[in-house]
Amino acid sequence: MPRRRRDLSDALSRRYVALEGTRGKVERLIVRRRLAAGAAEHMYEGLFLSAVTSFESFLEDLFLHCLTAGGSSGAQRRVTVSTPAAARDLVLSGRRYVDWLPYKLTRDRADLFFVAARPFSRMDGPGRRQLLDVLDRAVVLRNAVAHKSHHAIARFEKEVLHGTPMTPRERKPAGFLRSVAFGSPPVTRFQVYTTTMLTIARLLVR
């Protein structure tokens, strides 16, 4: 496990740089008419699932790091754990895995293990609620991409699209990810989500 919390956010940043490089190649292939839009959207879905999974892994790694490193990580533990394996066993408590998203699950878990839930309480307060709102929508979108169930799609339409004027293609999860959010040069909604997740990661390890 990395010796510093910042190593974890740096690793996430490198992962996102790689994903963005692939996304850029996809767009260049479309411009050259070497890749159909439908195929590109499938690739966007895969890239987005990888981005969210990477962020979940970051949250887990940071949580376990804080449990084992204690004060040197900036966290004051309620329990003393000496090894990563022991920390994982304690957090899992006999389960195969635990969910780290939506972020509230991580925040509530931090209350149990750390005094004042630090460093995970750094996302508390109205000034950072906007970032968590974007992250919450990313989770809803992730579920719509991964499961494609009626319930998941309905939540996507209600909580992510929520009446935003878009083309029929952009109103589907894959098309939404590829759609332009703002700017010149254009910034896609995929990029908005990865930038937001990396911003949160850097705030947590600060």
C-alpha positions in Angstrom: 0.0 0.0 0.0 1.4 3.5 -0.8 3.1 5.2 2.1 1.3 8.6 1.5 -2.3 9.4 1.0 -1.4 11.6 -1.9 0.1 8.5 -3.7 -3.5 7.2 -4.0 -4.9 10.3 -5.7 -1.8 10.4 -7.9 -2.5 6.9 -9.0 -6.1 7.8 -9.7 -5.0 10.8 -11.7 -2.7 8.6 -13.9 -5.6 6.2 -14.5 -7.9 9.0 -15.6 -5.2 10.4 -17.9 -5.1 7.0 -19.6 -8.8 6.8 -19.9 -8.9 10.3 -21.3 -6.3 9.3 -23.9 -8.5 6.5 -25.0 -11.5 8.7 -25.2 -9.6 11.1 -27.4 -8.6 8.3 -29.7 -12.3 7.3 -30.0 -13.3 10.8 -31.0 -10.5 11.0 -33.6 -11.6 7.7 -35.1 -15.1 9.1 -35.4 -13.9 12.2 -37.2 -11.9 10.0 -39.6 -15.0 7.9 -40.1 -13.2 4.8 -38.9 -15.6 4.2 -36.0 -19.4 4.3 -36.0 -21.1 6.5 -33.4 -22.8 3.4 -31.8 -19.5 1.6 -31.3 -18.0 4.8 -29.9 -20.8 5.1 -27.4 -20.2 1.5 -26.2 -16.6 2.4 -25.6 -17.7 5.5 -23.7 -19.8 3.2 -21.4 -16.8 1.0 -20.8 -14.5 3.9 -20.1 -17.1 5.4 -17.7 -17.6 2.1 -15.8 -13.8 1.9 -15.4 -13.6 5.5 -14.2 -16.2 5.0 -11.4 -14.7 1.6 -10.4 -11.3 3.3 -10.1 -12.8 6.0 -7.9 -14.4 3.3 -5.7 -11.1 1.6 -5.4 -9.5 4.9 -4.4 -12.0 5.3 -1.6 -11.4 1.8 -0.3 -7.6 2.1 -0.5 -7.7 5.5 1.3 -10.0 4.1 4.0 -7.8 1.1 4.6 -4.6 3.3 4.5 -6.1 5.6 7.1 -7.0 2.7 9.3 -3.4 1.3 9.2 -1.4 4.5 9.1 -3.5 6.3 11.8 -2.1 9.7 12.9 0.5 9.7 10.1 -2.3 9.8 7.6 -4.1 12.7 9.3 -6.8 10.4 10.7 -7.5 9.7 14.3 -8.6 6.1 14.5 -11.2 4.8 17.0 -9.6 1.3 16.7 -6.0 0.3 16.3 -5.2 -1.9 13.2 -1.7 -2.9 12.4 -1.9 -4.5 8.9 -3.9 -3.9 5.7 -5.2 -7.4 5.9 -6.6 -6.8 9.4 -8.1 -3.5 8.3 -9.8 -5.1 5.4 -11.2 -7.9 7.5 -12.5 -5.4 10.0 -14.2 -3.3 7.4 -15.7 -6.2 5.5 -16.9 -7.9 8.8 -17.4 -11.3 7.0 -18.9 -9.9 3.8 -17.3 -10.4 0.4 -17.3 -6.7 -0.3 -18.8 -3.4 0.9 -20.1 -0.5 -1.2 -18.3 2.8 -1.2 -20.7 4.7 -3.4 -22.9 6.7 -3.0 -20.5 8.7 -1.0 -22.8 8.7 2.0 -22.0 5.1 2.6 -18.3 5.9 2.9 -19.0 9.0 5.1 -21.3 7.0 7.4 -18.6 4.2 7.7 -16.0 6.8 8.5 -18.1 7.9 11.5 -17.6 4.4 13.0 -13.9 4.2 12.5 -12.5 7.7 12.7 -12.9 10.6 15.1 -14.9 13.3 13.4 -14.9 11.0 10.4 -11.7 12.6 9.1 -10.5 12.8 6.4 -13.8 11.8 4.8 -15.7 14.6 6.6 -13.8 17.1 4.4 -16.6 16.8 1.9 -19.1 18.1 4.5 -20.6 21.5 4.2 -22.5 23.5 1.5 -19.3 24.5 -0.3 -18.6 20.9 -1.4 -22.2 19.7 -1.7 -22.2 20.5 -5.4 -19.3 18.1 -6.0 -21.1 15.3 -4.2 -24.3 16.1 -6.1 -22.3 15.5 -9.3 -20.8 12.3 -7.8 -24.3 11.1 -6.8 -25.5 11.6 -10.4 -22.4 9.7 -11.7 -23.5 6.7 -9.5 -27.0 6.9 -10.9 -25.6 7.0 -14.5 -23.2 4.1 -13.7 -26.1 2.0 -12.6 -28.0 2.8 -15.8 -25.0 1.8 -17.9 -24.2 -1.3 -15.9 -27.7 -2.7 -15.4 -30.0 -1.1 -18.0 -33.0 -2.2 -15.9 -36.3 -0.2 -16.1 -35.7 1.1 -12.6 -32.1 2.2 -13.3 -33.1 4.0 -16.5 -36.0 5.7 -14.8 -33.7 7.0 -12.2 -31.3 8.2 -14.8 -34.0 10.1 -16.6 -35.3 11.7 -13.4 -32.1 12.4 -11.5 -29.6 13.0 -14.3 -31.5 14.3 -17.3 -34.2 16.0 -15.2 -35.7 17.8 -18.1 -32.4 19.0 -19.8 -33.1 19.6 -23.5 -31.2 17.0 -25.4 -31.4 15.0 -28.6 -33.0 11.5 -28.5 -29.5 9.9 -28.8 -28.1 12.1 -25.9 -31.0 11.1 -23.7 -29.6 7.6 -23.5 -26.8 6.9 -21.0 -24.0 6.3 -23.6 -25.0 9.3 -25.7 -25.3 11.5 -22.6 -21.7 10.6 -21.6 -20.5 11.7 -25.1 -22.6 14.9 -25.2 -21.0 18.3 -24.7 -21.6 19.9 -21.3 -20.0 23.3 -22.0 -17.0 25.1 -23.4 -14.8 25.7 -26.4 -13.0 23.4 -26.9 -15.9 21.3 -25.9 -16.0 19.4 -22.6 -18.0 16.2 -22.6 -20.1 15.1 -19.6 -17.7 12.1 -19.3 -14.9 14.6 -18.7 -17.1 16.5 -16.2 -17.5 13.3 -14.1 -13.9 12.2 -14.2 -12.8 15.8 -13.3 -15.2 15.9 -10.4 -14.1 12.5 -9.0 -10.5 13.5 -9.2 -11.2 16.8 -7.5 -12.9 15.0 -4.6 -10.0 12.5 -4.3 -7.5 15.4 -4.1 -9.6 17.1 -1.4 -9.7 13.9 0.7 -5.9 13.5 0.6 -5.0 17.1 1.1 
